[in-house]
Amino acid sequence: MINLYKIDPYLFFIGRLLLGLYFLLPGISKIPSYSQTLLLMISKGVPLDQIALLTTIFLQIFFGTLIILNRHLRISCILLFLLTILINYYIHDFWNLTGDPSQGHETQNFVKNLGIAAGLLVLATKDSKNLQSKSS
């Protein structure tokens, strides 16, 4: 019988890589587009917009990288979960766009981010030690 648990470390790495990149790349891209991103945040009524943007950039780059490297996984996932929920509330506020053509797009982004948030919570419960004991 084939032991499918033997591929768990590979699945764990690929999942961490993809989820980490989901935060790392947008964090990096916010640096050259700082002004445009700040204007978006101001238009959405994000409080402390400049501090919020700098914090977002730091969290996405730093903790996205830590997820990829499998370091401090639990705290990285929890902080990025909280960030994702805040982004959903302030940026993807589809409920404020009644009749606006972008409402469907923002609804889709909101739901997608809920899936990302769920994945972060699941990943926060995992570590490489759990996977190593399963695969042996």
C-alpha positions as CSV (number, residue, x, y, z in Angstrom):
1,M,0.0,0.0,0.0
2,I,1.2,3.5,-0.9
3,N,1.9,5.8,2.1
4,L,0.5,9.1,0.9
5,Y,1.8,10.8,4.0
6,K,5.3,10.7,2.5
7,I,4.4,13.6,0.3
8,D,3.2,15.7,3.2
9,P,6.5,17.6,3.6
10,Y,6.3,18.6,-0.1
11,L,2.7,19.6,0.1
12,F,3.5,21.6,3.3
13,F,6.4,23.4,1.5
14,I,4.4,24.2,-1.6
15,G,1.4,25.4,0.4
16,R,3.7,27.7,2.5
17,L,5.5,29.0,-0.6
18,L,2.2,29.9,-2.3
19,L,0.6,31.4,0.8
20,G,3.8,33.3,1.7
21,L,4.1,34.7,-1.9
22,Y,0.5,35.8,-1.7
23,F,1.6,38.3,1.0
24,L,5.2,38.9,0.1
25,L,4.7,40.0,-3.6
26,P,1.9,42.5,-2.9
27,G,3.9,43.9,0.1
28,I,6.8,44.5,-2.2
29,S,4.6,45.9,-5.0
30,K,3.2,48.5,-2.5
31,I,6.6,50.2,-2.3
32,P,6.8,51.6,-5.8
33,S,3.0,52.2,-5.8
34,Y,3.1,53.8,-2.3
35,S,1.2,57.0,-3.4
36,Q,-1.5,55.2,-5.3
37,T,-2.0,52.7,-2.5
38,L,-2.2,55.5,0.1
39,L,-4.8,57.4,-2.0
40,L,-6.9,54.2,-2.1
41,M,-6.6,53.8,1.7
42,I,-7.6,57.5,2.2
43,S,-10.6,57.1,-0.1
44,K,-11.7,54.0,1.8
45,G,-11.4,55.8,5.1
46,V,-8.7,53.7,6.6
47,P,-7.7,55.2,9.9
48,L,-4.1,56.3,10.4
49,D,-3.6,55.7,6.7
50,Q,0.2,56.3,6.4
51,I,0.9,54.2,9.5
52,A,-1.5,51.5,8.3
53,L,0.2,51.4,4.9
54,L,3.7,51.2,6.3
55,T,2.5,48.5,8.8
56,T,0.8,46.5,6.0
57,I,4.0,46.6,3.8
58,F,6.1,45.4,6.7
59,L,3.7,42.7,7.8
60,Q,3.2,41.4,4.3
61,I,6.9,41.3,3.4
62,F,8.3,40.1,6.8
63,F,5.7,37.5,7.8
64,G,5.1,36.3,4.2
65,T,8.8,35.5,4.1
66,L,8.7,33.8,7.5
67,I,5.8,31.6,6.3
68,I,7.9,30.6,3.3
69,L,10.9,29.8,5.5
70,N,8.7,27.9,8.0
71,R,9.9,30.2,10.9
72,H,7.6,31.5,13.6
73,L,4.7,30.1,11.6
74,R,2.0,30.4,14.3
75,I,2.5,34.1,15.0
76,S,3.1,34.9,11.3
77,C,-0.2,33.3,10.3
78,I,-2.2,34.9,13.2
79,L,-0.9,38.4,12.4
80,L,-1.5,38.0,8.6
81,F,-5.0,36.6,9.5
82,L,-5.8,39.8,11.4
83,L,-4.3,41.9,8.6
84,T,-6.4,40.1,6.0
85,I,-9.6,40.6,8.0
86,L,-8.8,44.4,8.3
87,I,-8.1,44.6,4.6
88,N,-11.4,42.9,3.9
89,Y,-13.3,45.3,6.1
90,Y,-11.7,48.5,4.9
91,I,-10.7,47.8,1.2
92,H,-13.2,45.2,0.0
93,D,-16.3,46.8,1.5
94,F,-18.7,45.5,-1.2
95,W,-21.7,46.3,1.1
96,N,-21.0,50.1,0.5
97,L,-21.1,49.7,-3.3
98,T,-24.8,49.0,-3.9
99,G,-25.5,49.5,-7.6
100,D,-21.8,50.1,-8.4
101,P,-20.3,47.9,-11.2
102,S,-17.3,47.0,-8.9
103,Q,-19.5,45.5,-6.2
104,G,-19.2,42.0,-7.7
105,H,-15.5,42.3,-8.0
106,E,-15.1,43.5,-4.4
107,T,-17.5,40.7,-3.2
108,Q,-15.3,38.2,-5.0
109,N,-12.1,39.7,-3.3
110,F,-13.8,39.6,0.1
111,V,-14.8,35.9,-0.2
112,K,-11.3,35.0,-1.6
113,N,-9.7,36.7,1.4
114,L,-11.9,34.8,3.7
115,G,-10.5,31.6,2.1
116,I,-7.0,32.9,2.6
117,A,-7.8,33.8,6.2
118,A,-9.1,30.3,6.8
119,G,-5.9,28.8,5.3
120,L,-3.8,31.0,7.6
121,L,-5.7,29.7,10.6
122,V,-5.3,26.1,9.5
123,L,-1.6,26.7,8.8
124,A,-1.2,28.3,12.3
125,T,-2.0,24.9,13.8
126,K,0.8,23.1,11.9
127,D,4.5,22.9,12.2
128,S,7.2,20.8,10.6
129,K,7.5,18.6,13.7
130,N,3.9,17.4,13.2
131,L,4.6,16.5,9.6
132,Q,7.8,14.7,10.3
133,S,6.2,12.4,12.9
134,K,3.4,11.6,10.5
135,S,5.6,10.7,7.6
136,S,7.8,8.3,9.6
